[in-house]
Amino acid sequence: MELKLHNIHTGAIDSALAKATQYRSLLEPEIAESICLDILHIEESHQQALIIYILALTDQLNQSEKQSQIKEILKAVDKLDAEYQRLYYTGLLNERRARFLITQPMSHSFAYDYFFEALENYKKAEKISPDDNDEAILRWNSCIRTIQKEKLKPRRDSEDILVDMES
């Protein structure tokens, strides 16, 4: 038996998207990712498949070995048609990177930096968001609450540290 990927049929895309969404809900993002790759193989700019793919990849960022997927996520974000979506999903990527860093020893100061980047993206996205779409605001508020709860602060520059050491 030859181990070779098979192409799905174009008519099966909608049901495949539903399956990908379902697997994300079941906390099986690797399967959702695979389904999205099958869709993107036959329709490389399918917007909903790109979004679910991005979400499935960011779902996996809580695993150290999956941090290398960031370039793939950014490539997928760049393929999104709408500027709002590119800003929003870049913000989401930065937020999820920050949330991962909170769980890592000695990484809290770096988490703040990613939260700050996420906030910048959400702020820009909010300005151009579609009517009645407050996703960026909801994410903004979540980031602010986490920063406050975790008592995150900006990192001190090495110059500041040197000045403190000299005084």
N, C-alpha and C positions, 0 to 999 in steps of 0.2 A: 504494500500500500504506500502510495506517495503522499508525503506530508506536505500539502500545498494548500494555501488559502483559497477559498472559493468566493466568488463575487456574489453579493446578494442582488436580487432583482429590484429595479427602480420602483416598481409598484409596492415593494415591501418596506420602503423607507419609513412611512408613517407608523407602521406597527413596530418596526425596529426602534424608532425614537421612543415609543411608549415603553418598550422593554428596557431601554437604557435608563429612562427615568425611574422605572420600577426598581432596577438593580441599584441605582443610587439610593433610593429609599430603603432598600434592604441592607444598606451599608456594604455593598459589593461594588465599589467604584472601578475596580479593575475590569469587571465584566462590562460595565457601562462604557468604559473607555474603549474596549475592544469592539463593541457594537458601533460606537461612533466612528472608529477607524474604518469599519466596513462601509458605513454610509459615505464617509469622506473620500474613500477610495473611488467610489463611482460618481460622487458629486462633491468635489473638493471645496466648494464655497457654500455648502448648505448651512445656512445661518443657525438654525436650531440645533443641528448636529454639532456645530462648532461650540455653541454655548454649553451644551451638555458635556461635551468633551473637556472644555475648560473646567467646568465644575467637577467632573470626575477626577481630573488630574489634581485640582486643588484639594479635593477631598483626601487625597493621598499624601499631602504635604506634612501630615503629622507623623510620618515615618521618615527617619533620618536618611535612609537610602533613596528616598523619592525626591529629595531636594534637587537632584540633578535634572528634574523634569521642568524646571523653571523656564529654560529656553524654549521648550516645546509649547508651554503655555503661552509665552509671549508671542511666538509665531502664530498661534491660533488666534490670539486676541487681535493681532494685526490684520487678520483676514476678515474680521467683523466689519460690516458695511457702515454701521452708524457710529459716529463719533461718541455719542452718549455711551453706547455699549463698550467701546474700547476704553473709555475712561472708567466706567463702572467696574468692568472685569479686571482692569489693571489695579484698581483700588482693592478689589476683592483678593487678588493675588497677594498684594502687599499686606493686607490684613491677615490673611491666613499664614503668611510667613511670620508675621509678628506673633500670632497666637501659638505657632509652633515654638518660637524662641522663648516664650514665657515658660514653657515646660522644660526647657533645657537649663542645666546649671550654668551659671556665669553669663547668661545671655539676655537678662532683663534690659540692660542698657541698649542693646541692639534692637530689641523688640520695639522700644519707643520710636526708633528711627523708621521702622517699617509702618508702624501705626501712623506716624506723621505723613509719610508718603501716601498711605491709603486715604487719609483725611484730605490731602491736596487733590487727589483724584476724585473723591466723592464730592468735594466742593465744586470742582469744575463740572462734574456730571450733573449735579443738582441744577446748575444754571441753565443747562440745555435739555433737561429731562422732559419727556413727554408729559402732557397734562395728566393730572391725577396719578402720576408715578412718583412715589416717595421712597423708592428703594434706596437711593443714595442717602437720603436723610436718615432712614432706619439704620443703615450701616454706619453712618457718621456717629449717630447717637450710641450705637453699640461700642464703637471704638473708644469714644470719650469715656463711657462708663468703665470699660476695661482698664484704660489708662489710669483712671481715678482709683478703681478698686485695687489694682496692682501697685499703685503709687509709683508709676513709671515716670522717669525724668529723662531729659535729654542727656546724651553722653557728654562728658566734658572733653573738650579738645585736648590733645596732647600738649599744646602750648599752655593751656590753663594749668595742667598738671605740673609742667616744668616751672611755671611762675610760682605755684604754691610750694614746690619743693625748694625753690631758691629763697623764699621769704622766711 
